[in-house]
């Protein structure tokens, strides 16, 4: 297992290089290219200021150099292993260094700080959604498969099919329009992850003379209810149907008939034998579920005005901010590739028959 993980980590390097190659040249070859963002920044500047700005970016990013030179410079900057250089790109050595994701053209801010602010928000959304989706889907799938054709199976099939058919964009708009609207329920806030006064709150709920304060933690949970529900129902519907099919398949397997012939109790067969084998398809799709949830958060974060990776990417694309677009894509690619390794490790844990040697 250790040697397999090492090989997979080494294979991530050429894969990431290929991803960066595609992303960079898609951004560079689009109409206007990188120069379009610089031209947008120069609007309203005096000629000498605009000339100084363009000279700075030419020196820092090599915009006056061929595109392959620009790509190699950017790849060297974002890589933890590469050439050390000064501001004029005079090479001073080779070795490990701190990755530099560059600077946002329009925000005049380091991309590293932008990603550091946005990534935890998106990760929190997905770290809440994925365990909930798996726990609910495993429970529903087991009992729907165990009591096939009964009322629970029939009802859950209808509900899951309906949930899978509803687009996230429509659901998010309806949530905001009804559950966050003062003219209707107004049970939840319209957007964001915190109240404007959250910085003055205690971490946990606290009773003051003026009344009960919900605290920073519960304020965040209150703001995340609707976004998490938007991300949850589609993943839960898909996983529950997959779990049901897997349970039905394993209930007719030879090892289940053998266990029943030996007099093993039904709940032991279901939860100790069938469950473990039924988890394998869910583990297989986990590597694809994580990137899809990251992609789905683009819509959810835009609807609920959550400043995560999705909204950061949308704003950067609209503003033609190349450095941010390429960096966010790179970070999302690393997370997706890491999820593939985690999937393989979980697969080996769930099924001892699996060997990577």
Buried (B, 14 or more C-beta within 10 A) or exposed (E): EEEBEEEBEEEBEEBBEEBBEEBBBEBBEEEEBBBBBBEBBBEEEEEEEBEEBBEEBEEBBBBEEEBEEBBBBBBBBBBEEBBEBEEEBEEEEEEEBEBBBBBBBBBEEBBBEBBEBBBBBBBBBBEBBBEBBBEBBBEBBBBBBBEBEEEBBEEBBEBBEEBBEEEBBEBBEEBBEEBBBEEEEEEBBBBBBBBEEBEEBEEEBEEEEEEEBBBBBBBBBBBBBBBBBBBBBBBBBBBBBBBBBBBBBBBEEEEBEEBEEEEBEEEEBBEEBBBBBBBBBBBBBBBEBBBBBBEBBBBBBBBBEBBBBBBBBBBBBEBBBBBBBBBBBBBBBEBBBBBBBEBBBBBBEBBEEEEBE
